[in-house]
């Protein structure tokens, strides 16, 4: 795909492409949901391959009793990106989304923004794409059945990504809210899955080679007990993503090989916050580059302890920027003051008075 522009800002540098929610939905449907996830996953994987090029730090989080608001920045030396995102589990009680987000890309050379985008929908897509990328390396070979425990806003994205990238064909769904399971099954009816709605987490994991846990409660929860997890499975643990929020019993972690995005962040926010700070984990980029092994035997239990990392958002924004080329699925925002004389910003303000 031809980039929207080069590494420098476009000619009209005060105009920034803006992808609102409506345009994001139109772009995704124009590309096709499965194709979008496949293409997005290739960008995520490509950026994991050049992991050493990125600035990396745990995200800046502001926690409250109600939830968390976070900033997630990174740069590859040419382009800078960040995402603003919140996580408020009780929002659904008030008709609000649990997660909302927006993101920015900027040119490092000038500091000028080159893209502003909604990221509520895009985060759901990149989370699912990242999970599927990890499963390509970690899930048991030939696994076609996945249990999804937690059937809220992220569940369908996960299912479609695993179907498109990992050939998952059977879904076993469970949620404490039966209406959420019914919703999920209805939304996925046209995507070629065999779907079974289960009455418990225990029944959902039976016969599943891949188990995805994607619950929202901000608590030390135990979605999977140790006796529920047999040998050889891959656990895609994405619901535990902030301090005080987990899904897996500690004993499962102790008998599994654990893979993470960025260990300093995951030790704060992921399932491994339950373990000693020196407990061994492998970062996903090491597996993708071949620096470390992934799945190596049929009995191995693998866990992708995913909390989401800034490079994945960077990849998603980079993909969107390239995908916009030749389309009109964006608006143009006049965001940057552009005085005739760069040192005369005040004069520009005064001249606006005469124009008005």
C-alpha positions as CSV (number, residue, x, y, z in Angstrom):
1,X,0.0,0.0,0.0
2,X,1.2,3.4,-0.9
3,X,1.7,5.7,2.1
4,X,-0.5,8.7,2.5
5,X,2.6,10.8,2.5
6,X,6.3,10.4,3.2
7,X,8.1,10.7,6.5
8,X,7.7,14.5,6.3
9,X,4.4,16.3,6.9
10,X,2.2,16.9,3.8
11,X,2.5,20.1,1.8
12,X,-0.4,21.8,3.6
13,X,1.2,21.2,7.0
14,X,-1.5,22.9,9.0
15,X,-4.1,20.3,7.7
16,X,-4.2,17.0,9.5
17,X,-6.2,14.0,8.4
18,X,-8.8,13.0,11.0
19,X,-10.5,9.7,11.0
20,X,-13.7,9.9,13.0
21,X,-15.8,6.9,14.2
22,X,-18.0,6.9,11.1
23,X,-15.1,7.0,8.7
24,X,-13.3,4.3,10.7
25,X,-16.3,2.0,10.3
26,X,-16.6,2.8,6.6
27,X,-12.9,2.1,6.1
28,X,-13.0,-1.2,7.9
29,X,-16.1,-2.4,6.0
30,X,-14.6,-1.1,2.7
31,X,-11.5,-3.2,3.3
32,X,-13.4,-6.1,4.8
33,X,-13.2,-7.1,8.5
34,X,-11.1,-10.2,8.0
35,X,-8.8,-8.6,5.4
36,X,-8.4,-5.6,7.7
37,X,-7.3,-7.8,10.6
38,X,-4.9,-9.8,8.4
39,X,-3.3,-6.6,7.0
40,X,-3.2,-5.0,10.4
41,X,-1.5,-8.0,11.9
42,X,1.2,-7.8,9.3
43,X,2.0,-4.3,10.4
44,X,2.0,-5.3,14.1
45,X,4.3,-8.3,13.4
46,X,6.6,-6.1,11.2
47,X,7.0,-3.7,14.1
48,X,7.8,-6.5,16.6
49,X,10.5,-7.5,14.2
50,X,12.1,-4.1,14.5
51,X,11.5,-3.9,18.3
52,X,14.9,-2.4,19.0
53,X,14.1,0.7,17.0
54,X,11.4,1.8,19.4
55,X,11.4,4.0,22.5
56,X,9.7,1.9,25.2
57,X,8.3,2.7,28.6
58,X,5.4,1.5,30.7
59,X,2.3,3.6,29.9
60,X,1.5,6.6,32.1
61,X,-1.6,5.6,34.0
62,X,-3.9,7.6,36.3
63,X,-5.9,5.2,38.4
64,X,-9.1,5.9,40.3
65,X,-11.7,3.7,42.0
66,X,-13.8,3.8,38.9
67,X,-11.1,2.9,36.4
68,X,-8.0,4.2,34.7
69,X,-6.9,6.8,32.1
70,X,-3.7,6.1,30.3
71,X,-1.3,7.6,27.8
72,X,0.7,5.2,25.6
73,X,3.6,6.8,23.7
74,X,6.4,5.5,21.5
75,X,8.6,6.5,18.6
76,X,10.7,4.7,16.0
77,X,12.9,7.7,15.5
78,X,11.1,9.0,12.4
79,X,7.5,8.9,13.6
80,X,6.1,9.5,17.1
81,X,2.7,8.1,18.2
82,X,0.6,8.0,21.3
83,X,-2.8,6.8,22.4
84,X,-5.2,8.2,25.0
85,X,-7.3,5.3,26.4
86,X,-9.5,4.7,29.4
87,X,-10.8,1.6,31.1
88,X,-13.9,1.9,33.2
89,X,-15.7,-1.4,33.8
90,X,-18.8,0.1,35.3
91,X,-19.5,2.3,32.4
92,X,-21.8,-0.2,30.8
93,X,-24.2,0.2,33.7
94,X,-24.7,3.8,32.4
95,X,-24.9,2.9,28.7
96,X,-21.3,3.9,28.1
97,X,-18.3,2.0,26.6
98,X,-15.8,0.4,29.0
99,X,-13.0,1.6,26.7
100,X,-12.7,4.7,24.6
101,X,-9.6,5.9,22.8
102,X,-8.0,8.2,20.3
103,X,-4.5,8.4,18.8
104,X,-2.0,10.7,17.1
105,X,0.9,10.2,14.8
106,X,3.5,13.0,14.4
107,X,6.6,13.6,12.3
108,X,9.7,13.5,14.6
109,X,11.6,15.9,12.3
110,X,9.2,18.8,12.7
111,X,7.0,17.7,15.6
112,X,4.0,18.3,13.5
113,X,1.0,15.9,13.8
114,X,0.3,13.9,10.6
115,X,-2.8,11.9,11.7
116,X,-5.5,12.1,14.3
117,X,-7.8,9.1,14.7
118,X,-10.5,7.5,16.8
119,X,-9.1,4.4,18.5
120,X,-12.1,2.9,20.3
121,X,-12.9,0.6,17.3
122,X,-9.2,0.5,16.2
123,X,-8.0,-0.6,19.7
124,X,-10.5,-3.5,19.6
125,X,-9.1,-4.5,16.1
126,X,-5.5,-4.2,17.1
127,X,-6.0,-6.1,20.3
128,X,-7.5,-9.0,18.4
129,X,-4.8,-8.8,15.7
130,X,-2.1,-8.9,18.3
131,X,-3.6,-11.9,20.1
132,X,-3.8,-13.8,16.8
133,X,-0.2,-12.9,15.9
134,X,0.9,-14.3,19.3
135,X,-1.2,-17.4,18.8
136,X,0.5,-18.1,15.4
137,X,3.7,-18.8,17.4
138,X,2.3,-20.1,20.6
139,X,-0.9,-22.0,20.0
140,X,-0.9,-25.8,19.5
141,X,-0.6,-26.7,15.9
142,X,-3.9,-27.5,14.3
143,X,-6.0,-26.1,17.1
144,X,-9.4,-25.2,15.6
145,X,-11.5,-24.8,18.8
146,X,-11.4,-21.7,21.0
147,X,-13.2,-20.9,24.2
148,X,-14.0,-17.3,24.8
149,X,-14.8,-16.5,28.4
150,X,-16.2,-13.0,28.5
151,X,-18.5,-12.1,25.6
152,X,-18.5,-8.3,25.8
153,X,-17.2,-5.7,23.3
154,X,-13.9,-7.4,22.4
155,X,-15.2,-11.0,21.9
156,X,-16.3,-10.9,18.3
157,X,-13.1,-9.1,17.2
158,X,-11.0,-11.9,18.9
159,X,-13.1,-14.6,17.2
160,X,-12.8,-13.2,13.7
161,X,-9.0,-12.5,14.1
162,X,-8.4,-16.1,15.2
163,X,-10.6,-17.4,12.4
164,X,-8.7,-15.3,9.8
165,X,-5.2,-15.8,11.0
166,X,-5.2,-19.1,12.9
167,X,-8.0,-21.1,11.2
168,X,-10.2,-21.4,14.3
169,X,-13.5,-22.8,13.3
170,X,-15.3,-23.7,16.5
171,X,-16.2,-21.3,19.3
172,X,-17.3,-22.2,22.8
173,X,-18.8,-19.0,24.4
174,X,-19.4,-18.2,28.0
175,X,-20.3,-15.1,30.0
176,X,-21.9,-14.6,33.4
177,X,-24.3,-12.4,31.4
178,X,-26.3,-14.8,29.2
179,X,-27.4,-11.8,27.1
180,X,-23.8,-11.0,26.2
181,X,-23.3,-14.6,25.0
182,X,-26.5,-14.4,22.9
183,X,-25.3,-11.1,21.4
184,X,-21.9,-12.5,20.6
185,X,-23.3,-15.6,18.9
186,X,-25.8,-13.5,16.9
187,X,-23.1,-11.1,15.7
188,X,-20.8,-14.0,14.6
189,X,-23.5,-16.0,12.9
190,X,-22.4,-15.0,9.4
191,X,-18.7,-15.7,9.8
192,X,-18.5,-19.4,9.3
193,X,-18.0,-20.6,12.9
194,X,-19.6,-23.5,14.6
195,X,-20.8,-21.8,17.9
196,X,-21.7,-23.4,21.2
197,X,-23.2,-21.3,24.0
198,X,-21.9,-22.8,27.3
199,X,-23.3,-22.6,30.8
200,X,-20.0,-22.3,32.6
201,X,-16.4,-21.5,32.1
202,X,-15.6,-25.1,33.0
203,X,-17.7,-26.4,30.1
204,X,-16.5,-23.8,27.7
205,X,-12.8,-24.9,28.0
206,X,-13.6,-28.5,27.4
207,X,-12.0,-29.6,24.2
208,X,-10.6,-26.1,23.4
209,X,-7.0,-25.9,22.3
210,X,-7.1,-22.1,22.7
211,X,-8.7,-20.3,25.7
212,X,-9.3,-16.6,25.5
213,X,-10.2,-14.8,28.7
214,X,-11.5,-11.3,28.1
215,X,-13.5,-10.1,31.1
216,X,-13.8,-6.5,32.3
217,X,-14.1,-6.4,36.1
218,X,-11.4,-4.5,37.8
219,X,-10.7,-7.1,40.5
220,X,-8.5,-10.0,41.4
221,X,-10.8,-12.4,39.7
222,X,-10.3,-16.1,39.0
223,X,-11.9,-16.9,35.7
224,X,-9.8,-20.0,35.2
225,X,-8.9,-22.3,38.1
226,X,-5.9,-24.6,37.9
227,X,-7.9,-27.8,37.5
228,X,-9.7,-26.3,34.5
229,X,-6.5,-26.0,32.4
230,X,-5.1,-29.2,30.9
231,X,-1.8,-29.8,29.2
232,X,-1.0,-28.5,25.7
233,X,-3.4,-25.5,25.6
234,X,-2.7,-21.9,24.8
235,X,-4.2,-19.2,27.0
236,X,-4.8,-15.8,25.4
237,X,-5.2,-13.8,28.6
238,X,-6.2,-10.2,27.7
239,X,-8.7,-9.1,30.4
240,X,-6.1,-8.6,33.2
241,X,-4.6,-5.3,32.1
242,X,-4.1,-3.0,35.1
243,X,-2.9,-3.3,38.7
244,X,-5.4,-5.2,40.8
245,X,-7.1,-6.9,37.8
246,X,-6.4,-10.5,37.0
247,X,-8.2,-13.5,35.5
248,X,-6.0,-16.6,36.1
249,X,-5.3,-18.5,39.2
250,X,-1.7,-18.1,40.3
251,X,-1.1,-21.9,40.1
252,X,-1.8,-21.9,36.3
253,X,1.0,-19.3,35.9
254,X,3.5,-21.4,37.8
255,X,3.2,-24.4,35.5
256,X,3.0,-22.4,32.2
257,X,5.5,-20.7,29.9
258,X,4.5,-17.0,29.9
259,X,4.9,-14.6,27.0
260,X,4.4,-10.9,27.3
261,X,4.7,-7.7,25.2
262,X,6.9,-5.6,27.4
263,X,7.9,-7.1,30.7
264,X,8.3,-3.9,32.8
265,X,4.7,-2.9,31.9
266,X,3.2,-6.4,32.2
267,X,4.8,-7.0,35.7
268,X,2.7,-4.0,36.8
269,X,-0.5,-4.7,35.0
270,X,-0.7,-8.3,33.8
271,X,-1.4,-11.7,35.3
272,X,2.2,-11.9,36.3
273,X,1.6,-9.1,38.9
274,X,0.7,-12.2,41.1
275,X,4.3,-13.6,40.8
276,X,7.7,-12.7,42.0
277,X,9.2,-9.8,40.0
278,X,12.0,-12.0,38.8
279,X,9.7,-14.8,37.5
280,X,10.9,-15.7,34.0
281,X,8.9,-14.5,31.0
282,X,9.7,-14.1,27.3
283,X,8.8,-11.0,25.3
284,X,6.9,-11.7,22.2
285,X,9.4,-9.9,19.9
286,X,12.0,-12.5,20.9
287,X,9.8,-15.3,19.6
288,X,8.9,-13.5,16.4
289,X,12.6,-12.7,15.6
290,X,13.7,-16.2,16.6
291,X,15.8,-15.0,19.5
292,X,13.7,-17.2,21.8
293,X,11.5,-20.3,21.4
294,X,7.8,-20.3,21.5
295,X,5.8,-23.6,21.6
296,X,8.2,-26.5,21.7
297,X,6.2,-29.5,22.7
298,X,2.6,-30.9,22.8
299,X,2.3,-30.9,26.6
300,X,3.4,-27.3,27.0
301,X,1.0,-24.7,28.4
302,X,1.6,-21.3,26.9
303,X,0.1,-18.0,28.2
304,X,0.1,-14.8,26.3
305,X,-0.2,-12.3,29.1
306,X,-1.4,-9.4,27.0
307,X,-2.0,-5.9,28.4
308,X,-1.6,-4.0,25.2
309,X,1.6,-2.0,24.4
310,X,2.2,1.3,22.6
311,X,4.0,-0.2,19.6
312,X,0.8,-2.0,18.7
313,X,-1.1,1.2,18.6
314,X,1.7,2.8,16.6
315,X,1.4,-0.1,14.1
316,X,-2.4,0.4,13.9
317,X,-2.1,4.1,13.3
318,X,0.6,3.5,10.8
319,X,-1.6,1.0,9.0
320,X,-4.6,3.4,9.0
321,X,-2.4,6.2,7.6
322,X,-1.3,4.0,4.7
323,X,-4.8,2.6,4.1
324,X,-6.3,6.1,3.8
325,X,-4.4,6.7,0.5
326,X,-6.8,7.0,-2.4
327,X,-9.9,7.1,-0.1
328,X,-12.0,9.9,1.3
329,X,-12.5,8.1,4.7
330,X,-11.1,11.0,6.6
331,X,-11.8,14.7,7.3
332,X,-9.2,17.5,7.2
333,X,-8.6,19.4,10.4
334,X,-7.0,22.8,10.5
335,X,-5.0,22.1,13.7
336,X,-1.7,24.0,13.3
337,X,-1.3,27.7,13.3
338,X,0.4,28.7,10.1
339,X,1.4,32.4,10.1
340,X,3.0,33.9,7.0
341,X,6.1,34.6,9.2
342,X,6.8,31.8,11.7
343,X,8.0,34.3,14.3
344,X,4.8,36.4,14.1
345,X,2.2,34.2,15.7
346,X,0.7,37.2,17.5
347,X,0.5,39.2,14.3
348,X,-1.5,36.3,12.8
349,X,-3.9,36.6,15.8
350,X,-4.4,40.3,15.2
351,X,-5.0,39.9,11.5
352,X,-7.8,37.4,12.3
353,X,-9.6,40.3,14.0
354,X,-9.6,42.4,10.8
355,X,-10.8,39.4,8.8
356,X,-13.7,38.7,11.1
